[in-house]
Amino acid sequence: MTRDLSEAERANLYAGHCPNCGGAALIPGPRGAASQNFECADCGAAFNRLSPDAVARWGLDQGGKVPPFGEQIRPPRIVS
């Protein structure tokens, strides 16, 4: 299930927290071009965001407006 993240969810992701559960254990995954995948060690959700290198290269300000790229590429694990 791929979906675009809201601005608040993107802010959490760029701050190093899972937009789904708020956990701070994001594990870097594959990267390509300007994007980086992350998986939350707590809930298993996976996300894609612009890499800090791309943000710096394009002069985007992470402290102000969050770059408009962030999506959930895998939903969290279902815990029974």
Buried (B, 14 or more C-beta within 10 A) or exposed (E): EEEEBEEEBBBBBBEEBBBBBEBEEBEEEEBEEBBBBBBBEBBBBBBBBBBEEBBEEEEBEBEEEBBEBBBBBBBBEEEE
